[in-house]
């Protein structure tokens, strides 16, 4: 059986985790939108193979940021896990 202190510590940890998710979301959105804006321009700004590579890498970063946003939304929709004593 969990003590009151353990339950409070668990709830505080969950609140900290949710706050961290909210603070990372704007960063992920800026990576996603910035990557979408920069990827097409890079193919014209940088010549040859380096331009293609830069475009692909920037597109992958934008894609990964979007996947992380979706995962954060999915976790937020589920809400914190309930602690049972």
The first five atom37 places (N, CA, C, CB, O) and aatype in JSON, in Angstrom:
{
  "aatype": [20, 20, 20, 20, 20, 20, 20, 20, 20, 20, 20, 20, 20, 20, 20, 20, 20, 20, 20, 20, 20, 20, 20, 20, 20, 20, 20, 20, 20, 20, 20, 20, 20, 20, 20, 20, 20, 20, 20, 20, 20, 20, 20, 20, 20, 20, 20, 20, 20, 20, 20, 20, 20, 20, 20, 20, 20, 20, 20, 20, 20, 20, 20, 20, 20, 20, 20, 20, 20, 20, 20, 20, 20, 20, 20, 20, 20, 20, 20, 20, 20, 20, 20, 20, 20],
  "atom_mask": [
    [1, 1, 1, 1, 1],
    [1, 1, 1, 1, 1],
    [1, 1, 1, 1, 1],
    [1, 1, 1, 1, 1],
    [1, 1, 1, 1, 1],
    [1, 1, 1, 1, 1],
    [1, 1, 1, 1, 1],
    [1, 1, 1, 1, 1],
    [1, 1, 1, 1, 1],
    [1, 1, 1, 1, 1],
    [1, 1, 1, 1, 1],
    [1, 1, 1, 1, 1],
    [1, 1, 1, 1, 1],
    [1, 1, 1, 1, 1],
    [1, 1, 1, 1, 1],
    [1, 1, 1, 1, 1],
    [1, 1, 1, 1, 1],
    [1, 1, 1, 1, 1],
    [1, 1, 1, 1, 1],
    [1, 1, 1, 1, 1],
    [1, 1, 1, 1, 1],
    [1, 1, 1, 1, 1],
    [1, 1, 1, 1, 1],
    [1, 1, 1, 1, 1],
    [1, 1, 1, 1, 1],
    [1, 1, 1, 1, 1],
    [1, 1, 1, 1, 1],
    [1, 1, 1, 1, 1],
    [1, 1, 1, 1, 1],
    [1, 1, 1, 1, 1],
    [1, 1, 1, 1, 1],
    [1, 1, 1, 1, 1],
    [1, 1, 1, 1, 1],
    [1, 1, 1, 1, 1],
    [1, 1, 1, 1, 1],
    [1, 1, 1, 1, 1],
    [1, 1, 1, 1, 1],
    [1, 1, 1, 1, 1],
    [1, 1, 1, 1, 1],
    [1, 1, 1, 1, 1],
    [1, 1, 1, 1, 1],
    [1, 1, 1, 1, 1],
    [1, 1, 1, 1, 1],
    [1, 1, 1, 1, 1],
    [1, 1, 1, 1, 1],
    [1, 1, 1, 1, 1],
    [1, 1, 1, 1, 1],
    [1, 1, 1, 1, 1],
    [1, 1, 1, 1, 1],
    [1, 1, 1, 1, 1],
    [1, 1, 1, 1, 1],
    [1, 1, 1, 1, 1],
    [1, 1, 1, 1, 1],
    [1, 1, 1, 1, 1],
    [1, 1, 1, 1, 1],
    [1, 1, 1, 1, 1],
    [1, 1, 1, 1, 1],
    [1, 1, 1, 1, 1],
    [1, 1, 1, 1, 1],
    [1, 1, 1, 1, 1],
    [1, 1, 1, 1, 1],
    [1, 1, 1, 1, 1],
    [1, 1, 1, 1, 1],
    [1, 1, 1, 1, 1],
    [1, 1, 1, 1, 1],
    [1, 1, 1, 1, 1],
    [1, 1, 1, 1, 1],
    [1, 1, 1, 1, 1],
    [1, 1, 1, 1, 1],
    [1, 1, 1, 1, 1],
    [1, 1, 1, 1, 1],
    [1, 1, 1, 1, 1],
    [1, 1, 1, 1, 1],
    [1, 1, 1, 1, 1],
    [1, 1, 1, 1, 1],
    [1, 1, 1, 1, 1],
    [1, 1, 1, 1, 1],
    [1, 1, 1, 1, 1],
    [1, 1, 1, 1, 1],
    [1, 1, 1, 1, 1],
    [1, 1, 1, 1, 1],
    [1, 1, 1, 1, 1],
    [1, 1, 1, 1, 1],
    [1, 1, 1, 1, 1],
    [1, 1, 1, 1, 1]
  ],
  "atom_positions": [
    [[0.84, -1.17, 0.0], [0.0, 0.0, 0.0], [0.89, 1.24, 0.0], [-0.96, -0.01, 1.22], [1.87, 1.32, 0.74]],
    [[0.54, 2.21, -0.83], [1.34, 3.43, -0.95], [1.03, 4.39, 0.19], [1.1, 4.11, -2.29], [-0.1, 4.52, 0.65]],
    [[2.09, 5.05, 0.64], [1.9, 6.05, 1.67], [1.41, 7.35, 1.04], [3.21, 6.28, 2.47], [1.47, 7.52, -0.18]],
    [[0.93, 8.25, 1.87], [0.44, 9.55, 1.39], [1.57, 10.31, 0.7], [-0.14, 10.39, 2.55], [1.35, 10.96, -0.31]],
    [[2.78, 10.22, 1.25], [3.94, 10.92, 0.67], [4.25, 10.38, -0.72], [5.16, 10.78, 1.59], [4.58, 11.15, -1.63]],
    [[4.16, 9.07, -0.91], [4.43, 8.47, -2.21], [3.39, 8.9, -3.24], [4.46, 6.95, -2.11], [3.72, 9.16, -4.39]],
    [[2.14, 8.97, -2.82], [1.06, 9.4, -3.72], [1.26, 10.85, -4.12], [-0.31, 9.21, -3.05], [1.12, 11.19, -5.3]],
    [[1.59, 11.71, -3.17], [1.83, 13.13, -3.48], [3.03, 13.3, -4.4], [2.04, 13.93, -2.19], [3.01, 14.12, -5.31]],
    [[4.09, 12.52, -4.15], [5.28, 12.59, -5.01], [4.94, 12.15, -6.43], [6.42, 11.7, -4.43], [5.42, 12.76, -7.4]],
    [[4.14, 11.12, -6.57], [3.73, 10.64, -7.88], [2.9, 11.69, -8.62], [2.94, 9.34, -7.75], [3.1, 11.9, -9.81]],
    [[1.98, 12.34, -7.92], [1.15, 13.37, -8.54], [1.98, 14.58, -8.95], [0.03, 13.8, -7.59], [1.73, 15.18, -10.0]],
    [[2.96, 14.95, -8.12], [3.84, 16.07, -8.45], [4.67, 15.74, -9.69], [4.76, 16.41, -7.25], [4.87, 16.6, -10.54]],
    [[5.14, 14.52, -9.79], [5.92, 14.09, -10.94], [5.08, 14.15, -12.22], [6.45, 12.67, -10.72], [5.56, 14.58, -13.27]],
    [[3.82, 13.73, -12.13], [2.93, 13.79, -13.3], [2.66, 15.22, -13.71], [1.6, 13.08, -13.0], [2.62, 15.52, -14.9]],
    [[2.48, 16.12, -12.75], [2.25, 17.53, -13.06], [3.48, 18.14, -13.72], [1.89, 18.31, -11.78], [3.34, 18.94, -14.65]],
    [[4.66, 17.78, -13.26], [5.9, 18.28, -13.86], [6.03, 17.78, -15.29], [7.12, 17.85, -13.03], [6.44, 18.54, -16.17]],
    [[5.69, 16.53, -15.53], [5.76, 15.96, -16.87], [4.79, 16.68, -17.81], [5.45, 14.45, -16.84], [5.15, 16.99, -18.95]],
    [[3.57, 16.95, -17.36], [2.61, 17.67, -18.2], [3.08, 19.08, -18.49], [1.24, 17.71, -17.51], [2.91, 19.57, -19.61]],
    [[3.68, 19.75, -17.51], [4.2, 21.1, -17.73], [5.34, 21.08, -18.74], [4.69, 21.72, -16.4], [5.45, 21.99, -19.56]],
    [[6.17, 20.06, -18.71], [7.26, 19.94, -19.67], [6.71, 19.74, -21.08], [8.19, 18.77, -19.3], [7.28, 20.28, -22.04]],
    [[5.63, 19.0, -21.23], [5.02, 18.8, -22.54], [4.52, 20.12, -23.1], [3.88, 17.78, -22.46], [4.66, 20.38, -24.3]],
    [[3.93, 20.95, -22.25], [3.4, 22.23, -22.71], [4.51, 23.18, -23.12], [2.54, 22.87, -21.64], [4.33, 23.99, -24.02]],
    [[5.67, 23.1, -22.47], [6.76, 24.02, -22.8], [7.51, 23.59, -24.05], [7.72, 24.14, -21.63], [8.13, 24.42, -24.7]],
    [[7.47, 22.3, -24.41], [8.19, 21.86, -25.6], [7.35, 22.0, -26.87], [8.62, 20.42, -25.43], [7.89, 22.0, -27.97]],
    [[6.06, 22.11, -26.72], [5.2, 22.15, -27.9], [5.48, 23.35, -28.81], [3.75, 22.19, -27.46], [5.55, 23.16, -30.03]],
    [[5.66, 24.58, -28.29], [5.99, 25.69, -29.19], [7.31, 25.49, -29.94], [6.06, 26.99, -28.4], [7.45, 25.9, -31.09]],
    [[8.27, 24.87, -29.28], [9.55, 24.6, -29.94], [9.36, 23.61, -31.08], [10.59, 24.05, -28.92], [9.92, 23.78, -32.16]],
    [[8.57, 22.59, -30.84], [8.31, 21.6, -31.89], [7.56, 22.22, -33.06], [7.51, 20.43, -31.32], [7.85, 21.91, -34.22]],
    [[6.6, 23.09, -32.77], [5.86, 23.75, -33.85], [6.8, 24.64, -34.67], [4.7, 24.59, -33.29], [6.68, 24.68, -35.9]],
    [[7.71, 25.34, -34.02], [8.63, 26.19, -34.78], [9.58, 25.35, -35.63], [9.44, 27.09, -33.83], [9.9, 25.74, -36.75]],
    [[10.02, 24.21, -35.11], [10.84, 23.3, -35.93], [10.06, 22.79, -37.14], [11.33, 22.12, -35.08], [10.58, 22.72, -38.25]],
    [[8.82, 22.43, -36.89], [7.99, 21.89, -37.97], [7.73, 22.93, -39.06], [6.67, 21.38, -37.41], [7.97, 22.68, -40.24]],
    [[7.25, 24.1, -38.65], [6.92, 25.13, -39.64], [8.17, 25.72, -40.29], [6.11, 26.24, -38.99], [8.17, 26.01, -41.49]],
    [[9.21, 25.9, -39.5], [10.47, 26.4, -40.06], [11.07, 25.42, -41.06], [11.47, 26.68, -38.95], [11.59, 25.83, -42.1]],
    [[10.99, 24.14, -40.74], [11.5, 23.12, -41.66], [10.7, 23.08, -42.95], [11.47, 21.76, -41.0], [11.27, 22.9, -44.03]],
    [[9.39, 23.24, -42.83], [8.57, 23.25, -44.05], [8.88, 24.46, -44.92], [7.08, 23.25, -43.68], [8.87, 24.36, -46.15]],
    [[9.17, 25.58, -44.29], [9.48, 26.79, -45.06], [10.88, 26.73, -45.66], [9.34, 28.03, -44.17], [11.1, 27.22, -46.76]],
    [[11.83, 26.14, -44.93], [13.23, 26.16, -45.37], [13.56, 25.05, -46.37], [14.13, 26.05, -44.18], [14.43, 25.24, -47.22]],
    [[12.91, 23.92, -46.28], [13.28, 22.77, -47.12], [13.21, 23.08, -48.62], [12.37, 21.61, -46.82], [14.17, 22.77, -49.33]],
    [[12.15, 23.68, -49.13], [12.14, 23.95, -50.58], [13.16, 25.01, -50.99], [10.76, 24.4, -51.0], [13.7, 24.96, -52.1]],
    [[13.43, 25.95, -50.12], [14.37, 27.03, -50.44], [15.8, 26.51, -50.49], [14.26, 28.17, -49.42], [16.61, 26.99, -51.28]],
    [[16.12, 25.53, -49.65], [17.48, 25.01, -49.59], [17.91, 24.38, -50.9], [17.6, 24.0, -48.47], [19.09, 24.45, -51.26]],
    [[17.0, 23.77, -51.61], [17.38, 23.13, -52.88], [17.82, 24.17, -53.91], [16.21, 22.31, -53.44], [18.61, 23.86, -54.8]],
    [[17.33, 25.4, -53.8], [17.75, 26.47, -54.7], [18.94, 27.25, -54.15], [16.59, 27.42, -54.95], [19.75, 27.76, -54.93]],
    [[19.06, 27.34, -52.84], [20.12, 28.13, -52.22], [21.46, 27.41, -52.23], [19.74, 28.49, -50.81], [22.51, 28.05, -52.33]],
    [[21.45, 26.09, -52.11], [22.67, 25.3, -52.07], [22.7, 24.42, -53.31], [22.76, 24.43, -50.76], [21.73, 23.73, -53.63]],
    [[23.83, 24.45, -54.02], [23.93, 23.72, -55.29], [24.25, 22.24, -55.1], [24.98, 24.37, -56.16], [24.87, 21.83, -54.12]],
    [[23.83, 21.48, -56.05], [24.24, 20.09, -56.19], [23.74, 19.16, -55.09], [25.69, 20.02, -56.23], [22.65, 19.31, -54.54]],
    [[24.6, 18.19, -54.8], [24.27, 17.14, -53.86], [24.05, 17.7, -52.45], [25.37, 16.1, -53.85], [23.21, 17.2, -51.71]],
    [[24.81, 18.73, -52.1], [24.65, 19.31, -50.77], [23.26, 19.93, -50.61], [25.73, 20.36, -50.51], [22.67, 19.86, -49.54]],
    [[22.75, 20.53, -51.67], [21.41, 21.12, -51.62], [20.35, 20.06, -51.43], [21.14, 21.91, -52.88], [19.41, 20.24, -50.65]],
    [[20.49, 18.96, -52.15], [19.54, 17.85, -52.02], [19.6, 17.27, -50.61], [19.82, 16.76, -53.07], [18.57, 17.01, -50.0]],
    [[20.81, 17.07, -50.11], [20.98, 16.51, -48.77], [20.4, 17.46, -47.71], [22.47, 16.24, -48.48], [19.73, 17.01, -46.78]],
    [[20.67, 18.75, -47.85], [20.14, 19.72, -46.88], [18.62, 19.75, -46.91], [20.7, 21.13, -47.17], [17.98, 19.86, -45.87]],
    [[18.04, 19.65, -48.09], [16.58, 19.62, -48.22], [15.99, 18.4, -47.55], [16.18, 19.66, -49.69], [14.99, 18.49, -46.84]],
    [[16.61, 17.25, -47.77], [16.11, 16.0, -47.18], [16.22, 16.04, -45.66], [16.89, 14.8, -47.74], [15.28, 15.66, -44.96]],
    [[17.37, 16.48, -45.14], [17.56, 16.52, -43.7], [16.58, 17.5, -43.05], [19.01, 16.92, -43.36], [16.0, 17.2, -42.0]],
    [[16.4, 18.66, -43.65], [15.46, 19.64, -43.1], [14.04, 19.1, -43.13], [15.55, 20.97, -43.88], [13.27, 19.3, -42.19]],
    [[13.68, 18.42, -44.19], [12.36, 17.8, -44.27], [12.17, 16.72, -43.22], [12.14, 17.22, -45.64], [11.09, 16.59, -42.64]],
    [[13.22, 15.93, -42.97], [13.13, 14.89, -41.94], [12.98, 15.49, -40.54], [14.37, 13.98, -41.98], [12.22, 14.97, -39.72]],
    [[13.69, 16.57, -40.28], [13.55, 17.23, -38.98], [12.13, 17.75, -38.8], [14.56, 18.38, -38.84], [11.54, 17.6, -37.73]],
    [[11.57, 18.36, -39.85], [10.2, 18.85, -39.78], [9.22, 17.69, -39.56], [9.83, 19.61, -41.07], [8.29, 17.8, -38.76]],
    [[9.44, 16.59, -40.25], [8.58, 15.42, -40.09], [8.65, 14.86, -38.67], [8.97, 14.33, -41.1], [7.62, 14.54, -38.07]],
    [[9.86, 14.75, -38.12], [10.02, 14.23, -36.76], [9.38, 15.16, -35.73], [11.5, 14.03, -36.44], [8.82, 14.7, -34.74]],
    [[9.48, 16.46, -35.97], [8.83, 17.41, -35.05], [7.32, 17.22, -35.09], [9.2, 18.86, -35.42], [6.67, 17.27, -34.04]],
    [[6.76, 17.02, -36.27], [5.31, 16.82, -36.38], [4.88, 15.52, -35.69], [4.89, 16.8, -37.85], [3.83, 15.49, -35.04]],
    [[5.67, 14.48, -35.84], [5.36, 13.21, -35.17], [5.38, 13.41, -33.65], [6.38, 12.11, -35.58], [4.52, 12.88, -32.95]],
    [[6.33, 14.18, -33.14], [6.4, 14.44, -31.7], [5.2, 15.25, -31.23], [7.7, 15.18, -31.36], [4.69, 15.02, -30.14]],
    [[4.74, 16.2, -32.04], [3.55, 16.99, -31.69], [2.33, 16.09, -31.59], [3.31, 18.11, -32.74], [1.54, 16.2, -30.65]],
    [[2.17, 15.21, -32.55], [1.04, 14.28, -32.54], [1.11, 13.38, -31.31], [1.01, 13.43, -33.83], [0.09, 13.11, -30.67]],
    [[2.3, 12.9, -30.97], [2.46, 12.04, -29.8], [2.13, 12.79, -28.52], [3.89, 11.48, -29.74], [1.5, 12.24, -27.62]],
    [[2.56, 14.04, -28.41], [2.22, 14.84, -27.24], [0.72, 15.05, -27.13], [2.94, 16.2, -27.29], [0.15, 14.97, -26.03]],
    [[0.07, 15.31, -28.25], [-1.39, 15.47, -28.24], [-2.08, 14.18, -27.81], [-1.89, 15.89, -29.63], [-3.05, 14.21, -27.05]],
    [[-1.58, 13.07, -28.28], [-2.16, 11.78, -27.93], [-2.01, 11.52, -26.43], [-1.5, 10.65, -28.74], [-2.95, 11.04, -25.79]],
    [[-0.85, 11.82, -25.87], [-0.63, 11.63, -24.44], [-1.5, 12.58, -23.63], [0.84, 11.84, -24.1], [-2.03, 12.2, -22.58]],
    [[-1.64, 13.81, -24.11], [-2.45, 14.79, -23.4], [-3.92, 14.39, -23.4], [-2.27, 16.18, -24.01], [-4.62, 14.6, -22.41]],
    [[-4.39, 13.82, -24.51], [-5.78, 13.38, -24.59], [-6.08, 12.26, -23.61], [-6.11, 12.94, -26.0], [-7.18, 12.16, -23.07]],
    [[-5.09, 11.41, -23.38], [-5.27, 10.31, -22.43], [-5.31, 10.81, -21.0], [-4.17, 9.28, -22.59], [-5.95, 10.2, -20.14]],
    [[-4.63, 11.91, -20.74], [-4.59, 12.47, -19.39], [-3.65, 11.71, -18.49], [-5.96, 12.49, -18.79], [-3.12, 10.67, -18.87]],
    [[-3.44, 12.24, -17.29], [-2.53, 11.57, -16.37], [-3.12, 10.25, -15.87], [-2.22, 12.49, -15.18], [-4.34, 10.09, -15.76]],
    [[-2.25, 9.33, -15.59], [-2.7, 8.05, -15.05], [-3.19, 8.24, -13.63], [-1.58, 6.98, -15.11], [-2.62, 9.02, -12.86]],
    [[-4.23, 7.55, -13.29], [-4.79, 7.65, -11.95], [-3.98, 6.82, -10.98], [-6.27, 7.21, -11.93], [-3.61, 5.68, -11.28]],
    [[-3.7, 7.38, -9.85], [-2.94, 6.68, -8.83], [-3.93, 6.04, -7.86], [-1.96, 7.64, -8.08], [-4.8, 6.71, -7.29]],
    [[-3.78, 4.76, -7.7], [-4.67, 4.06, -6.76], [-3.87, 3.65, -5.54], [-5.33, 2.82, -7.41], [-2.71, 3.24, -5.65]],
    [[-4.48, 3.77, -4.41], [-3.78, 3.43, -3.16], [-3.9, 1.97, -2.86], [-4.32, 4.24, -1.99], [-3.38, 1.5, -1.85]]
  ]
}
